[in-house]
Amino acid sequence: MVANREQLQEILKKANQHACKQAKESGASIYYIKDNKRVREDANGNKFEIIYDATGKRHEFEYHE
């Protein structure tokens, strides 16, 4: 079966939703990039921007869209 672009986008959207649901149910965070920023979303839906300083130390700040 050959899927067209719209079908593939729908399949990827559903796969993403399923993965997010499973992560939240297990209490895991989801990591992604949005607007060129690294974001961690915890199981409660809180979002944090991840930044690494010059020494490589990781810092998290509350993310606002």
C-alpha positions as CSV (number, residue, x, y, z in Angstrom):
1,M,0.0,0.0,0.0
2,V,1.3,3.4,-1.0
3,A,0.2,6.3,1.3
4,N,0.0,9.8,0.1
5,R,1.4,12.8,2.0
6,E,-1.8,13.5,4.0
7,Q,-2.1,9.8,5.0
8,L,1.5,9.8,6.2
9,Q,1.0,13.0,8.2
10,E,-2.0,11.5,9.9
11,I,-0.2,8.3,10.7
12,L,2.7,10.2,12.2
13,K,0.3,12.4,14.2
14,K,-1.4,9.4,15.7
15,A,1.9,7.7,16.5
16,N,3.1,10.9,18.2
17,Q,-0.1,11.2,20.3
18,H,0.2,7.5,21.3
19,A,3.8,7.9,22.4
20,C,2.9,11.1,24.4
21,K,0.0,9.3,26.1
22,Q,2.3,6.3,27.0
23,A,5.0,8.6,28.4
24,K,2.5,10.5,30.5
25,E,0.9,7.3,31.9
26,S,4.3,6.0,32.9
27,G,5.4,9.4,34.4
28,A,8.1,10.0,31.9
29,S,9.1,13.4,30.4
30,I,8.8,14.1,26.7
31,Y,11.7,16.0,25.0
32,Y,11.4,17.9,21.8
33,I,12.6,21.0,19.9
34,K,10.2,23.9,19.4
35,D,11.1,27.3,17.9
36,N,14.8,26.3,18.0
37,K,14.6,25.6,21.8
38,R,15.0,22.3,23.6
39,V,11.9,21.6,25.7
40,R,11.1,19.0,28.3
41,E,7.5,18.4,29.2
42,D,6.9,16.4,32.3
43,A,4.0,14.0,32.9
44,N,1.9,16.8,34.4
45,G,2.2,19.0,31.3
46,N,4.7,21.5,32.8
47,K,7.2,22.7,30.2
48,F,10.8,23.6,30.7
49,E,13.4,25.0,28.4
50,I,16.8,23.2,28.5
51,I,19.9,25.3,28.1
52,Y,23.5,24.2,28.4
53,D,26.1,26.8,29.5
54,A,29.7,27.1,28.3
55,T,30.9,24.4,30.6
56,G,28.2,22.0,29.4
57,K,26.2,22.2,32.6
58,R,22.5,21.7,32.0
59,H,19.9,24.3,33.2
60,E,16.1,24.2,33.0
61,F,13.8,27.3,33.0
62,E,10.1,27.5,32.9
63,Y,9.1,27.5,29.2
64,H,6.5,30.1,28.0
65,E,5.1,29.8,24.5
